[in-house]
Amino acid sequence: MLDVITLFLFSIIVYNIPLLYGTTGEIMIEKSGSLNLGVEGTMAIGAVAGYLIGMRSGSLLVACLVSFAASGLVGLLFAFLTVTLQANQNVTGLTITTFGVAFYYFIGNAVSNSESKWPALGDSPLDKQFSPIEIPLLSKIPVIGKVLFSHTILIYLGVIIAILMWLYFKKTVPGLKLRAIGENPGAADSLGVNITLYKYIHIIIGSGIMGIGGLYMALNMGGTFEGSNCWINGYGWISIALVIFANWSPAKAILGTFVFGFFNTLRVQNAPLASAFPKTLGWLTKIPAQFFSALPFIITLIVLLISSVRKNNNSCEPSAIGRNYYREDR
C-alpha cells in the first residue's frame, strides 16, 4: 500500500510539472500588466521546436535553449502586437493559441511524412540526459526521497525558476519596478521607468519559460507525434487558472501545481488506489474514466467562477492587468 501512495505522489510531480512552467511564465507576464491567453500555443511551439532541434543535436541543453528561444519569439510577437501596436490582448492571446497549436500539427505532420520520418526518443542521447537524477542521501529517505528527490533535471529547474522568480519580485529593484508597472503604469512612467522595455523583456522571458514546460511534456510523453492529440493537451489553459489559484505568487504556484496535479493524476492512478484501499477508495473504479479526464478542467472552471464572484482584498492581481497603456492619457 505504501508503494501505491508513493507512486501516486511521485506521479503528481512527474505529470504536472509543466503546469508550474506555464504558471510562472504567465505570472511574470501578468505582473507587467499584460494578459496572455496564448499559453497553450506558446508551449506547443516551444515543445515541437525544442524537441526536433534537441533530437538533432543530442543535447538537452540545446533543446531547452531552442524551446526558450522559440517561445520567446512568440512572446516578442505578442509584445509587439499588444504593447507597440496596442492590439486587444485577449484576441491576440487567443490567436497565438490557435497559431501555436496549428504550428505544432503542421510541423509534426510535415516531418512525419518526410523521408527522415519523425525522430523517436528511444535510446538517443537526449533520452539519457532526461533520465532521473537521484540526490545523494535525500533520495534514500522512505517515501519522501522517491517523491521529491528522484526526478529529472527539468523538474528541479522548474522549482528553482519559481523560487528565483518569487525572490525577483520581492527582493530586487527591477522586480519591484515590474510590479509597479502592473499596478499603475502611469505612476511608474512618471518616475522614469521605461514601460515598453520592461514589458517587452518580461513578456519574452515569461513566454520562454512556458516553452521549456512544453519541451518537458514532449520528452515525458516519449516524443511521439500521434497527429491527433497535442502534447500540451489543455495544460496551457489550466496554467492560466492556476495563476489565479496561486494568487499571482510563483512560490504558491508550486503548491498549486500539487493541488491541480492531484486531480489530474487521479485519471491514471485511480485503479491502483482503489485496489490498495478497497474499503475507502473502492468507489473510484465506479466513476467513468471520462470524468477523471475532465476533472482538471472542471476544477479550472470552478476556480475561475469563484474568483469572478468573490471580492478578495488580499488578492495580488495587478490592477492594470489586461489594459493597454497609452502614455498620452497619463
Phi and psi in degrees as a GROMACS rama.xvg file:
@    title "Ramachandran Plot"
@    xaxis  label "Phi"
@    yaxis  label "Psi"
@TYPE xy
-63.8857  -36.4296  LEU-2
-64.9773  -36.0084  ASP-3
-65.9899  -43.4266  VAL-4
-64.2338  -43.1526  ILE-5
-60.4833  -45.0312  THR-6
-63.881  -39.0591  LEU-7
-63.1963  -48.0382  PHE-8
-65.459  -39.7331  LEU-9
-62.6467  -40.8477  PHE-10
-67.7905  -32.0802  SER-11
-56.0981  -43.1003  ILE-12
-74.4526  -46.8488  ILE-13
-60.5513  -44.9334  VAL-14
-86.918  -13.4498  TYR-15
-121.78  3.15035  ASN-16
-61.419  -27.318  ILE-17
-59.2753  -27.3795  PRO-18
-61.3984  -35.3737  LEU-19
-67.6298  -41.7495  LEU-20
-62.395  -47.973  TYR-21
-63.7239  -38.8122  GLY-22
-70.9261  -46.8181  THR-23
-64.9483  -38.2556  THR-24
-63.0652  -42.5826  GLY-25
-69.6434  -35.259  GLU-26
-61.0476  -43.5971  ILE-27
-60.7567  -41.4858  MET-28
-67.163  -43.8005  ILE-29
-70.6467  -28.5896  GLU-30
-64.4969  -22.5504  LYS-31
-84.6531  -1.20433  SER-32
94.6949  3.73677  GLY-33
-104.284  145.015  SER-34
-113.976  112.234  LEU-35
-108.717  108.365  ASN-36
-89.7984  12.8012  LEU-37
-98.4627  24.998  GLY-38
-59.8565  -43.7128  VAL-39
-58.2623  -49.1324  GLU-40
-69.419  -36.9839  GLY-41
-63.57  -43.3797  THR-42
-66.2626  -36.4845  MET-43
-64.6554  -42.493  ALA-44
-66.8357  -43.5015  ILE-45
-61.9196  -36.1626  GLY-46
-65.6208  -53.493  ALA-47
-71.0673  -37.5524  VAL-48
-67.9483  -48.0007  ALA-49
-64.6963  -38.2906  GLY-50
-66.8294  -48.6584  TYR-51
-65.3543  -45.4322  LEU-52
-69.2451  -37.4266  ILE-53
-63.1083  -38.5217  GLY-54
-66.1561  -36.1922  MET-55
-71.0611  -37.2488  ARG-56
-85.6253  -24.916  SER-57
71.6432  20.3712  GLY-58
-124.946  126.438  SER-59
-68.3744  -34.6115  LEU-60
-62.6488  -45.2537  LEU-61
-62.3089  -41.8129  VAL-62
-59.9255  -43.4492  ALA-63
-65.3991  -42.5656  CYS-64
-64.8889  -40.3213  LEU-65
-67.4532  -42.5409  VAL-66
-60.0813  -44.5911  SER-67
-62.7203  -44.7626  PHE-68
-66.9792  -43.9638  ALA-69
-63.1663  -46.3485  ALA-70
-71.3063  -30.6152  SER-71
-63.4463  -35.9068  GLY-72
-65.0149  -36.5603  LEU-73
-63.5111  -40.8893  VAL-74
-63.5208  -37.4914  GLY-75
-61.9974  -41.5604  LEU-76
-62.8549  -44.4023  LEU-77
-61.2608  -43.516  PHE-78
-64.0883  -42.4612  ALA-79
-61.8499  -42.8504  PHE-80
-71.5088  -40.362  LEU-81
-94.7688  -29.3162  THR-82
-92.3817  -48.8432  VAL-83
-81.1147  -48.2768  THR-84
-90.954  -5.49801  LEU-85
59.4644  36.2817  GLN-86
-72.2787  158.903  ALA-87
-62.9271  127.285  ASN-88
-70.0484  -37.7837  GLN-89
-64.0336  -47.9769  ASN-90
-64.722  -41.4722  VAL-91
-62.6973  -43.5284  THR-92
-63.6825  -43.7544  GLY-93
-64.2737  -35.9982  LEU-94
-65.5245  -40.2538  THR-95
-65.1525  -38.4615  ILE-96
-61.3634  -46.8178  THR-97
-60.8062  -45.0421  THR-98
-65.398  -44.3454  PHE-99
-64.0242  -44.4539  GLY-100
-67.1543  -39.2736  VAL-101
-64.7683  -38.3879  ALA-102
-61.5982  -41.8246  PHE-103
-57.9439  -49.1132  TYR-104
-69.3397  -37.3774  TYR-105
-63.3896  -49.9414  PHE-106
-66.7072  -43.1425  ILE-107
-61.2209  -46.3124  GLY-108
-67.1273  -37.7764  ASN-109
-64.3472  -44.8485  ALA-110
-69.3286  -40.2117  VAL-111
-63.7477  -32.3433  SER-112
-93.1048  0.192316  ASN-113
-84.9546  173.6  SER-114
-66.7604  -32.2014  GLU-115
-73.9129  -20.9326  SER-116
65.2204  169.785  LYS-117
-74.0838  128.477  TRP-118
-71.6637  123.639  PRO-119
-85.5556  141.267  ALA-120
-64.034  -55.924  LEU-121
43.4945  -125.001  GLY-122
-100.864  23.6123  ASP-123
-68.9347  158.356  SER-124
-56.1674  -32.3395  PRO-125
-63.4184  -37.5538  LEU-126
-65.3426  -41.5467  ASP-127
-68.1557  -35.92  LYS-128
-72.4083  -17.8796  GLN-129
-91.8552  3.19249  PHE-130
-71.1734  155.925  SER-131
-61.9864  146.337  PRO-132
-114.408  116.642  ILE-133
-89.9188  121.772  GLU-134
-74.3682  125.83  ILE-135
-53.4327  140.802  PRO-136
69.9805  -54.804  LEU-137
-62.9804  -37.06  LEU-138
-69.6618  -13.3787  SER-139
-89.7724  -6.35881  LYS-140
-67.5304  131.986  ILE-141
-56.0424  136.616  PRO-142
62.9421  -64.9789  VAL-143
-60.236  -38.8011  ILE-144
-60.7888  -45.3662  GLY-145
-69.0641  -38.958  LYS-146
-71.654  -41.0972  VAL-147
-109.354  -23.0204  LEU-148
-125.809  28.223  PHE-149
-137.57  61.3218  SER-150
-129.172  173.569  HIS-151
-75.6381  164.254  THR-152
-61.0676  -31.9467  ILE-153
-71.1463  -25.6649  LEU-154
-71.3607  -46.2779  ILE-155
-61.353  -39.8937  TYR-156
-62.0544  -40.8018  LEU-157
-60.6395  -43.0169  GLY-158
-67.0306  -41.6884  VAL-159
-62.0814  -43.5047  ILE-160
-59.9806  -43.8369  ILE-161
-61.9934  -43.039  ALA-162
-67.5671  -44.2055  ILE-163
-63.573  -37.4687  LEU-164
-66.3937  -39.4665  MET-165
-61.0116  -44.5551  TRP-166
-64.4239  -36.7737  LEU-167
-62.3538  -44.8074  TYR-168
-67.5779  -36.7492  PHE-169
-89.6585  -33.9527  LYS-170
-116.191  -6.89675  LYS-171
-113.256  153.589  THR-172
-65.8469  -46.1175  VAL-173
-59.8013  -36.1434  PRO-174
-65.9321  -39.6461  GLY-175
-67.808  -36.6708  LEU-176
-65.3526  -39.1933  LYS-177
-62.7848  -43.3229  LEU-178
-62.9022  -36.4862  ARG-179
-64.8938  -37.9178  ALA-180
-63.372  -42.0125  ILE-181
-67.6692  -28.1661  GLY-182
-86.4176  -47.7912  GLU-183
-152.474  86.7986  ASN-184
-61.2162  -32.2136  PRO-185
-63.3849  -44.4125  GLY-186
-65.5016  -41.9132  ALA-187
-64.0957  -39.3554  ALA-188
-63.2182  -39.5747  ASP-189
-66.2867  -20.4119  SER-190
-94.078  6.23604  LEU-191
94.5998  9.23873  GLY-192
-77.0964  130.73  VAL-193
-78.6232  95.1466  ASN-194
-60.0747  -48.2079  ILE-195
-61.4626  -45.9892  THR-196
-62.7135  -45.4992  LEU-197
-62.1729  -43.7516  TYR-198
-62.6519  -46.9612  LYS-199
-58.2884  -50.2001  TYR-200
-61.0412  -47.1567  ILE-201
-77.9083  -29.3281  HIS-202
-66.6653  -41.0194  ILE-203
-66.3493  -46.4174  ILE-204
-65.104  -44.143  ILE-205
-59.8835  -42.0712  GLY-206
-66.2795  -38.2788  SER-207
-61.9999  -39.0113  GLY-208
-62.1924  -40.7502  ILE-209
-58.2805  -39.866  MET-210
-60.9641  -38.5051  GLY-211
-64.0775  -36.4554  ILE-212
-63.1937  -37.8482  GLY-213
-64.0955  -41.3074  GLY-214
-61.6027  -41.7093  LEU-215
-57.9297  -43.0805  TYR-216
-62.1553  -39.2212  MET-217
-62.3304  -46.9681  ALA-218
-69.7029  -39.586  LEU-219
-68.1462  -25.2684  ASN-220
-94.3805  12.6801  MET-221
79.8962  6.75179  GLY-222
67.0756  17.2129  GLY-223
-80.7022  125.59  THR-224
-97.7243  111.768  PHE-225
-89.7497  -23.2151  GLU-226
82.3248  3.82175  GLY-227
-126.121  -40.2875  SER-228
-114.344  129.056  ASN-229
-72.4221  142.28  CYS-230
-54.2307  -38.5949  TRP-231
-69.0375  -40.1586  ILE-232
52.3572  44.2734  ASN-233
88.5721  -3.63411  GLY-234
-64.4799  -29.0095  TYR-235
-63.6705  -41.852  GLY-236
-67.845  -39.738  TRP-237
-63.9992  -37.1586  ILE-238
-60.4707  -38.3216  SER-239
-63.5166  -42.2268  ILE-240
-68.1124  -34.118  ALA-241
-66.6301  -26.9833  LEU-242
-58.7519  -44.2649  VAL-243
-67.6763  -44.2958  ILE-244
-59.4665  -38.0001  PHE-245
-83.6478  0.491596  ALA-246
56.5763  40.562  ASN-247
59.1619  32.339  TRP-248
-118.83  119.307  SER-249
-59.3703  -34.3463  PRO-250
-66.5481  -43.7473  ALA-251
-69.0574  -22.9452  LYS-252
-63.7743  -29.7992  ALA-253
-62.2156  -47.5634  ILE-254
-66.1924  -40.6159  LEU-255
-60.9006  -34.1547  GLY-256
-62.8701  -38.7946  THR-257
-65.0067  -42.7145  PHE-258
-64.5099  -51.1306  VAL-259
-65.9128  -36.4581  PHE-260
-64.6501  -30.9317  GLY-261
-57.5577  -49.4917  PHE-262
-69.7858  -35.8365  PHE-263
-68.3227  -36.9265  ASN-264
-73.8515  -22.7123  THR-265
-58.0676  -25.7662  LEU-266
-60.9641  -35.3452  ARG-267
-108.161  -13.6392  VAL-268
-115.94  8.0564  GLN-269
-67.019  -37.9692  ASN-270
-65.9329  -48.2182  ALA-271
-60.2815  -37.4384  PRO-272
-65.7642  -40.4146  LEU-273
-66.08  -36.7043  ALA-274
-71.3019  -36.4519  SER-275
-76.3255  -31.6804  ALA-276
-129.04  69.5177  PHE-277
-63.1906  -31.6687  PRO-278
-74.6367  -37.0838  LYS-279
-99.5052  -31.5329  THR-280
-121.089  11.5952  LEU-281
-61.109  -25.9024  GLY-282
-66.827  -15.3671  TRP-283
-62.1029  -33.5601  LEU-284
-72.4532  -15.1979  THR-285
-86.3858  -9.22963  LYS-286
-86.8366  132.414  ILE-287
-57.6496  143.101  PRO-288
-61.3063  -30.7917  ALA-289
-62.5781  -31.3087  GLN-290
-66.2034  -42.1561  PHE-291
-64.8683  -34.7897  PHE-292
-66.4685  -34.9692  SER-293
-85.9754  -15.7854  ALA-294
-56.1495  -46.4047  LEU-295
-57.5908  -37.2551  PRO-296
-76.1368  -29.8762  PHE-297
-66.1434  -43.7464  ILE-298
-62.4829  -39.7043  ILE-299
-59.5976  -44.7908  THR-300
-62.7386  -41.491  LEU-301
-62.4779  -43.8456  ILE-302
-59.8565  -43.7924  VAL-303
-66.0141  -39.3963  LEU-304
-65.3721  -44.682  LEU-305
-63.1472  -42.9574  ILE-306
-66.5599  -27.6303  SER-307
-81.2039  -23.937  SER-308
-104.046  -14.231  VAL-309
-103.486  129.114  ARG-310
-94.6612  115.645  LYS-311
-115.856  114.757  ASN-312
-68.1562  -18.3829  ASN-313
-92.9715  7.45921  ASN-314
-66.6139  138.039  SER-315
-99.9485  18.2007  CYS-316
-62.9423  127.76  GLU-317
-58.7899  132.936  PRO-318
-65.1934  -30.9568  SER-319
-98.5642  15.4316  ALA-320
-63.2098  135.429  ILE-321
82.5511  -3.28508  GLY-322
-107.478  126.243  ARG-323
-67.0425  143.65  ASN-324
-99.4744  119.568  TYR-325
-106.474  111.817  TYR-326
-62.4114  -28.9135  ARG-327
-65.5802  -23.3763  GLU-328
-87.4497  -0.812904  ASP-329
